[in-house]
Every structure is written in C-alpha cells, then in structure tokens.
C-alpha cells in the first residue's frame, strides 16, 4: 500500500477524521449517470464528498472535436478542489464501486495532472469498505474552502497527434483499455463507430485486479506489464478507452508496479472517431 497509489480499507478507517485529509466518492455509471449521486445520498464513507464524473470531472464537450469526457479547464478544476477543501497539503483518497476501474482512477490521474501527488485510490473500492465493516453515513460534510495552487503537468497526458504517431511505430505503444469484446467492436457501445484505433494493442484493465476488485500485487502487475509491453519503454506507452475514464486504471496499475511514465489519451475512442480519416480496425 502506498499513499500515492492505493490504500486499504483498514488504512482508510484508521485515518478517518485526520487533519488535511479528504475523501472523494467517485461512484459513476455510464448507463445511468445519476446513479452515483443517488448512491452517495443513500450512504457513503464518513467525510466523503461526491465527485461527479459528468460535471466536476469533465469539461465542455465540443461536438465533432472532443470526446465524451474531456478534462475540465485546469483553472476550473483547481477552483473545484479548493471548494472541496483540498490544497497541496491534503492527502486525498478516492473510491468508486468498480475497484478503481471506473472514475476513482480518473480522479487519481486528474489530481496528479494538477500537480498533486498525495492521492490514492481505495483498493477494492466501495465493496472493500463494506466487506471490512466500514461505517456508512448520510451526513454531507461542509469543508472549509481553500485555494488550490495549480502546478499543471501536461506531460502526463497524450493528445491525438501523439497517439497517431505512436500507433504507427514498429512495436506496439498504444493500448486499448477496454475488454476484448469492445476492442473488436462487440458488446454495448456508447459511440456510433465500433472497433479500436488502428495499430493499438489490447490491455484490458480488468487484468489489473482480482475477482474482488482489489489490485494484483506490485510483483504480479510488473510481470504482467513487462510481458505486455515486450521491451517497450513505459514512457512510450499511451492508454485509451471509450471516453477517457477507465484507461486511467492502467496508468495507475503501472505506477503500482513501479513502471512510471505511461500516459492517457483523454479523448480516447470517442474523440478519435470524430475524424473519419483516422484509421480504425476491428
């Protein structure tokens, strides 16, 4: 466990109420975008504030230009962090109901993008908290607003032009974080075009966790990624997904494995397909 990657439910329980500490509930469903807010109201970890993927964690969608979940403008997100009482001294823990596979890993990556290292995902998410007998409350905290000092790290992200260049390299550098079904154009799609970015490999984010949604050990993850990358430097790796949420799980898992430097293409599939000249494969 590492306060800059993942922490356990027991660790979180021991730190509830600590000074300079914030918890963000990032539960979200692509099929029912209001579900996470309703779940939060019904019960959440004491001290947790709700971080809505569709509003707090996303910026303006420009049809034909952006994907479905662009990052917000940094200044606006810095204001949101300040409203949550988060500054550069705050330890942040975030969770979802998917072991980090949905929005918790995105929160983790967004905070790192904003220059914040003291952020971790709750290993196993909401289910792990329940299984550990963690307390649940309906009380909504009222944090004292602060000012978040923006120190943006644009190098943590990749844009569409970099993806286009990396996908054409002799060795696979761009990886799709969806499952094999979605990679090959099957299953439920939230976009009008099916398939994957031409030249991209498959790195199903589900391979990073156990059946109970806790992460595999750092040693297991390291072995998995070293085989997957087949000699490609982690710093050359770009992950994407459908709309720029779940690919963050792979970036987080590589950090857990001690393989730093991979990046996320936030626009992801939903941005790639806005230009019909960009090649796709099934």
C-alpha positions as CSV (number, residue, x, y, z in Angstrom):
1,X,0.0,0.0,0.0
2,X,1.2,3.5,-0.9
3,X,-0.5,6.8,-0.1
4,X,0.4,7.9,-3.7
5,X,-1.2,4.9,-5.4
6,X,-3.6,2.7,-3.4
7,X,-4.6,2.3,0.3
8,X,-6.6,-0.4,2.0
9,X,-9.9,-0.1,3.7
10,X,-8.3,-0.7,7.1
11,X,-5.8,2.1,6.4
12,X,-8.6,4.5,5.5
13,X,-10.6,3.6,8.6
14,X,-7.5,4.4,10.7
15,X,-7.2,7.8,9.1
16,X,-10.9,9.0,9.1
17,X,-11.1,12.4,10.7
18,X,-7.4,13.2,10.2
19,X,-6.2,16.7,9.5
20,X,-5.5,17.7,5.9
21,X,-7.4,14.7,4.7
22,X,-10.1,14.5,2.0
23,X,-12.2,11.6,0.6
24,X,-13.9,11.8,-2.8
25,X,-16.7,9.4,-3.7
26,X,-16.4,8.9,-7.4
27,X,-19.1,6.2,-8.0
28,X,-20.5,6.5,-11.5
29,X,-22.3,4.5,-14.2
30,X,-22.1,5.2,-17.9
31,X,-25.6,3.6,-18.3
32,X,-27.2,5.8,-15.6
33,X,-25.2,8.9,-14.9
34,X,-27.4,9.9,-12.0
35,X,-26.8,6.6,-10.1
36,X,-23.6,7.7,-8.4
37,X,-25.2,10.8,-6.8
38,X,-28.1,8.7,-5.6
39,X,-25.8,6.1,-4.2
40,X,-23.9,8.8,-2.4
41,X,-27.1,10.2,-0.8
42,X,-28.1,6.8,0.3
43,X,-24.8,6.2,2.1
44,X,-21.1,7.0,1.8
45,X,-17.9,6.8,3.7
46,X,-17.8,9.3,6.6
47,X,-16.2,12.5,5.4
48,X,-16.6,11.8,1.7
49,X,-17.7,14.4,-0.8
50,X,-19.2,13.4,-4.1
51,X,-17.1,13.9,-7.2
52,X,-19.4,13.7,-10.2
53,X,-17.7,12.4,-13.4
54,X,-20.2,14.2,-15.6
55,X,-19.8,17.6,-14.0
56,X,-16.9,18.0,-11.6
57,X,-14.5,15.8,-13.5
58,X,-15.4,16.8,-17.1
59,X,-15.2,19.8,-19.3
60,X,-17.1,21.2,-22.2
61,X,-18.0,18.7,-24.9
62,X,-17.5,20.2,-28.4
63,X,-19.3,18.0,-30.9
64,X,-17.0,16.8,-33.7
65,X,-13.9,17.8,-31.8
66,X,-13.7,16.4,-28.2
67,X,-14.5,13.0,-26.8
68,X,-17.4,12.4,-24.4
69,X,-15.4,13.1,-21.3
70,X,-12.7,15.9,-21.9
71,X,-10.9,17.1,-18.8
72,X,-12.2,20.4,-17.4
73,X,-10.2,23.5,-17.8
74,X,-7.4,23.4,-15.1
75,X,-8.4,26.6,-13.5
76,X,-11.9,25.5,-13.1
77,X,-10.9,22.2,-11.6
78,X,-8.5,24.0,-9.3
79,X,-11.5,26.0,-8.1
80,X,-13.4,22.8,-7.5
81,X,-10.6,21.3,-5.5
82,X,-10.5,24.4,-3.4
83,X,-14.2,24.2,-2.8
84,X,-13.7,20.6,-1.6
85,X,-11.1,22.0,0.9
86,X,-8.2,20.4,-0.9
87,X,-4.8,22.2,-1.2
88,X,-1.3,21.0,-1.8
89,X,-1.0,19.7,1.8
90,X,-4.1,17.4,1.6
91,X,-4.0,13.7,1.5
92,X,-6.8,12.6,-0.9
93,X,-8.4,9.2,-1.1
94,X,-10.9,8.4,-3.7
95,X,-13.1,5.4,-4.4
96,X,-15.8,4.0,-6.7
97,X,-17.8,0.8,-7.0
98,X,-15.5,-0.8,-9.5
99,X,-12.3,-1.2,-7.7
100,X,-11.0,1.9,-9.4
101,X,-11.9,0.7,-12.9
102,X,-14.4,3.5,-13.3
103,X,-13.9,7.0,-12.0
104,X,-11.6,6.7,-9.0
105,X,-8.5,6.1,-11.1
106,X,-9.5,9.1,-13.2
107,X,-9.7,11.2,-10.1
108,X,-6.2,9.9,-9.2
109,X,-4.8,10.9,-12.6
110,X,-6.5,14.2,-12.7
111,X,-5.0,15.2,-9.3
112,X,-1.6,14.2,-10.5
113,X,-2.2,16.2,-13.7
114,X,-2.9,19.1,-11.4
115,X,0.4,18.7,-9.6
116,X,-0.9,16.7,-6.6
117,X,1.0,13.6,-5.6
118,X,-0.7,12.9,-2.2
119,X,-3.7,11.0,-3.7
120,X,-4.6,7.3,-3.6
121,X,-7.4,5.0,-4.7
122,X,-9.2,2.8,-2.1
123,X,-8.1,-0.7,-3.0
124,X,-11.2,-2.7,-3.8
125,X,-13.4,0.4,-3.7
126,X,-16.8,0.7,-2.0
127,X,-17.2,-3.1,-1.8
128,X,-13.9,-3.4,0.1
129,X,-15.1,-0.8,2.6
130,X,-18.4,-2.7,3.1
131,X,-16.6,-6.0,3.5
132,X,-14.3,-4.5,6.1
133,X,-17.3,-3.4,8.2
134,X,-16.6,0.3,7.5
135,X,-19.0,2.9,8.8
136,X,-21.6,4.4,6.4
137,X,-23.2,7.8,6.8
138,X,-25.6,10.1,5.0
139,X,-24.1,13.2,6.5
140,X,-22.7,15.5,3.9
141,X,-19.5,17.3,5.1
142,X,-19.0,21.0,4.8
143,X,-15.3,21.6,4.2
144,X,-13.7,25.0,4.7
145,X,-12.9,26.3,1.2
146,X,-9.2,26.8,0.4
147,X,-7.1,27.8,-2.6
148,X,-5.5,25.0,-4.7
149,X,-2.1,26.1,-6.1
150,X,-2.2,24.9,-9.7
151,X,1.0,23.2,-11.0
152,X,-0.1,21.6,-14.2
153,X,1.7,18.5,-15.6
154,X,0.6,18.3,-19.2
155,X,3.3,15.7,-19.8
156,X,1.1,13.1,-18.1
157,X,-1.4,13.2,-21.0
158,X,-1.1,12.4,-24.7
159,X,-3.0,14.2,-27.4
160,X,-4.5,12.8,-30.6
161,X,-1.4,13.7,-32.7
162,X,0.9,11.8,-30.4
163,X,-1.4,8.8,-30.5
164,X,-1.4,8.9,-34.3
165,X,2.4,8.9,-34.3
166,X,2.8,6.2,-31.6
167,X,0.3,3.8,-33.1
168,X,2.4,3.6,-36.3
169,X,5.6,2.6,-34.5
170,X,7.0,-0.9,-35.3
171,X,6.4,-2.0,-31.7
172,X,3.0,-1.6,-30.0
173,X,2.9,1.6,-27.9
174,X,-0.8,2.5,-27.9
175,X,-3.2,0.2,-25.9
176,X,-6.9,0.0,-25.7
177,X,-8.1,-0.5,-22.0
178,X,-11.5,-1.9,-22.8
179,X,-12.2,-5.7,-22.8
180,X,-11.6,-7.9,-25.8
181,X,-15.3,-7.7,-26.8
182,X,-15.2,-3.9,-27.1
183,X,-11.8,-3.9,-28.7
184,X,-13.2,-6.0,-31.5
185,X,-16.4,-3.9,-31.9
186,X,-18.8,-6.1,-29.9
187,X,-21.0,-5.5,-26.9
188,X,-22.5,-2.3,-25.6
189,X,-21.2,0.8,-27.3
190,X,-21.8,4.5,-26.3
191,X,-20.3,5.7,-29.6
192,X,-21.5,5.4,-33.2
193,X,-18.4,3.7,-34.6
194,X,-17.2,0.3,-33.4
195,X,-13.7,-1.1,-33.2
196,X,-10.3,0.2,-32.0
197,X,-7.6,2.6,-33.1
198,X,-5.6,1.0,-35.9
199,X,-2.3,-0.3,-34.6
200,X,-3.4,-0.4,-31.0
201,X,-2.9,-3.4,-28.7
202,X,-5.3,-4.7,-26.1
203,X,-4.7,-4.1,-22.3
204,X,-7.9,-5.0,-20.7
205,X,-8.0,-3.0,-17.4
206,X,-9.8,-6.0,-15.8
207,X,-6.4,-7.8,-15.9
208,X,-5.1,-5.5,-13.2
209,X,-7.4,-6.7,-10.4
210,X,-8.5,-9.8,-8.6
211,X,-12.1,-11.1,-8.6
212,X,-12.8,-9.0,-5.5
213,X,-11.7,-5.9,-7.4
214,X,-8.5,-5.4,-5.3
215,X,-5.4,-4.8,-7.3
216,X,-2.9,-7.6,-8.0
217,X,0.4,-7.3,-6.2
218,X,3.1,-5.0,-7.5
219,X,5.1,-8.0,-8.5
220,X,2.2,-9.6,-10.4
221,X,1.5,-6.3,-12.1
222,X,5.1,-5.8,-13.0
223,X,5.3,-9.2,-14.6
224,X,2.1,-8.7,-16.5
225,X,3.1,-5.3,-17.9
226,X,6.6,-6.4,-18.8
227,X,5.2,-9.2,-20.9
228,X,2.5,-7.0,-22.4
229,X,5.0,-4.2,-23.4
230,X,7.6,-6.6,-24.7
231,X,10.5,-4.3,-24.3
232,X,8.7,-1.0,-25.0
233,X,9.8,1.7,-22.5
234,X,6.9,2.6,-20.1
235,X,7.4,6.2,-21.0
236,X,6.4,5.5,-24.6
237,X,3.1,3.8,-23.7
238,X,-0.3,5.5,-24.2
239,X,-3.6,4.1,-22.9
240,X,-7.1,5.0,-24.1
241,X,-10.6,3.6,-23.6
242,X,-14.1,4.6,-24.8
243,X,-14.4,8.1,-23.3
244,X,-11.3,8.8,-21.2
245,X,-12.3,7.4,-17.9
246,X,-11.3,3.8,-17.5
247,X,-7.9,4.0,-19.2
248,X,-6.6,5.7,-16.1
249,X,-6.7,2.3,-14.4
250,X,-3.8,1.0,-16.5
251,X,-1.7,4.1,-15.7
252,X,-2.4,3.6,-12.0
253,X,-1.6,-0.1,-12.1
254,X,1.7,0.6,-13.9
255,X,2.6,3.0,-11.1
256,X,1.7,0.4,-8.5
257,X,4.1,-1.9,-10.4
258,X,6.9,0.7,-10.3
259,X,6.7,1.3,-14.1
260,X,6.3,5.0,-14.3
261,X,5.8,7.2,-17.3
262,X,2.8,5.8,-19.2
263,X,0.2,8.4,-20.3
264,X,-3.5,8.5,-21.0
265,X,-5.2,9.8,-24.2
266,X,-8.1,11.5,-22.6
267,X,-10.0,12.0,-25.8
268,X,-9.9,8.2,-26.3
269,X,-12.1,6.4,-28.8
270,X,-14.9,8.9,-28.7
271,X,-12.5,11.6,-29.9
272,X,-10.6,9.5,-32.3
273,X,-13.7,8.7,-34.4
274,X,-14.7,12.4,-34.7
275,X,-12.4,12.5,-37.8
276,X,-13.4,9.8,-40.3
277,X,-10.0,9.8,-41.9
278,X,-8.4,8.4,-38.7
279,X,-8.0,4.6,-39.3
280,X,-9.8,2.1,-37.2
281,X,-9.8,-1.7,-37.0
282,X,-12.0,-4.5,-35.7
